[in-house]
Amino acid sequence: MKKMVEIFKLLTDEQRVRILMLLDKKELSVCQLMGIINASQPLISRNLSLLYKGGFLEERRDGKLRFYSISRDLPGDRRALLDLLRTYLKKETRYKDDLKTLKECSRFQKKAGKCDMKTLKEFMEWKRQKK
């Protein structure tokens, strides 16, 4: 029971749920998540670490960058929770906005040809000017 309570605690944080749902769509780096969610690197990294330790994520390094995705070996209980989140959140405005920003960020980085902090800052500035 204690293990399940810990898993539910992980999902009580809105930012962690947002991260999880974005990673459900695509493998992302810390800097990409920073741009999409508009949060600091330490906060994103902490939440990624908690989700990783909770068995939801796997990590891949590419040079200095770390990329995260949903674990291919996701345990059944976590898979069921992810399915529940998908079903519940698909009509939520915040979720739809995050998916829109994910697409914008992906297009911006593809056009720039790279994923780094400079590109992230350019994307965030572009996003501010767009509003």
C-alpha positions in Angstrom: 0.0 0.0 0.0 2.8 2.4 0.8 4.3 2.1 -2.7 0.9 3.0 -4.3 0.5 6.0 -2.0 4.0 7.2 -3.1 2.9 6.9 -6.7 -0.2 8.9 -6.1 1.8 11.5 -4.3 3.9 11.9 -7.5 0.8 12.7 -9.4 -0.5 15.4 -7.0 1.8 18.0 -8.5 0.4 19.7 -11.6 3.8 20.3 -13.2 4.7 16.6 -12.9 1.5 15.6 -14.5 2.1 18.1 -17.3 5.6 16.7 -17.8 4.3 13.2 -17.8 1.7 14.0 -20.4 4.2 15.8 -22.7 6.6 12.9 -22.5 3.7 10.6 -23.4 3.7 12.3 -26.7 7.4 12.7 -27.4 10.9 12.3 -26.0 12.0 15.7 -24.7 15.1 17.3 -23.2 15.2 19.3 -20.0 15.5 22.5 -22.0 12.6 21.7 -24.2 10.4 21.0 -21.1 11.6 24.4 -19.7 10.4 26.2 -22.8 7.1 24.4 -23.0 6.1 24.6 -19.3 7.9 27.9 -18.7 9.7 26.7 -15.5 13.2 26.8 -14.3 15.8 24.1 -14.9 16.1 23.1 -11.3 12.4 22.7 -10.9 12.0 20.7 -14.2 15.1 18.5 -13.3 13.7 17.8 -9.8 10.3 16.7 -11.1 11.9 14.6 -13.8 14.1 12.9 -11.1 11.0 12.1 -9.0 9.1 10.7 -12.0 12.2 8.7 -13.0 12.6 7.3 -9.5 8.9 6.6 -9.5 9.3 4.2 -12.4 7.5 6.4 -15.0 10.5 7.5 -17.1 13.7 6.5 -18.8 16.6 8.8 -19.5 19.0 9.0 -22.4 22.1 11.2 -22.7 23.3 12.9 -25.8 26.4 15.0 -25.1 25.5 17.5 -22.4 21.7 17.0 -22.9 19.5 14.6 -21.1 16.4 13.3 -22.9 13.4 11.7 -21.1 10.6 9.5 -22.3 8.0 7.3 -20.8 9.6 4.0 -19.8 9.2 1.2 -22.4 9.0 -1.2 -19.4 6.3 0.8 -17.6 4.8 -1.4 -14.8 1.1 -2.2 -15.2 0.0 0.0 -12.3 1.7 3.1 -13.8 0.4 2.2 -17.3 -3.1 2.2 -15.9 -2.6 5.6 -14.2 -1.2 7.0 -17.5 -4.2 5.7 -19.4 -6.5 7.3 -16.8 -4.6 10.6 -17.2 -4.9 10.5 -21.0 -8.6 9.9 -20.8 -9.3 12.6 -18.1 -7.0 15.3 -19.4 -7.7 15.1 -23.2 -10.4 17.8 -22.8 -8.5 20.0 -20.4 -7.4 23.4 -21.7 -4.0 23.3 -20.0 -3.3 20.0 -21.6 -4.3 21.3 -25.1 -2.2 24.4 -24.6 0.8 22.3 -23.6 0.4 20.2 -26.8 0.1 23.3 -28.9 3.3 24.7 -27.3 5.0 21.3 -27.8 4.3 21.5 -31.5 5.5 25.1 -31.7 8.7 24.3 -29.8 9.4 21.3 -32.0 8.9 23.4 -35.2 11.1 26.2 -33.8 13.9 23.8 -32.9 13.7 22.0 -36.2 14.0 25.3 -38.0 16.9 26.3 -35.8 18.5 22.9 -36.4 19.4 22.4 -32.7 18.3 22.0 -29.2 20.3 24.0 -26.7 19.8 26.8 -24.2 20.3 29.5 -26.7 17.6 28.1 -28.9 15.4 27.7 -25.8 15.8 31.4 -25.0 15.0 32.3 -28.6 11.9 30.2 -28.5 10.7 31.7 -25.2 11.3 35.2 -26.6 9.4 34.3 -29.8 6.6 32.9 -27.7 6.4 36.1 -25.6 6.3 38.3 -28.7 3.6 36.2 -30.2 1.2 36.9 -27.3 
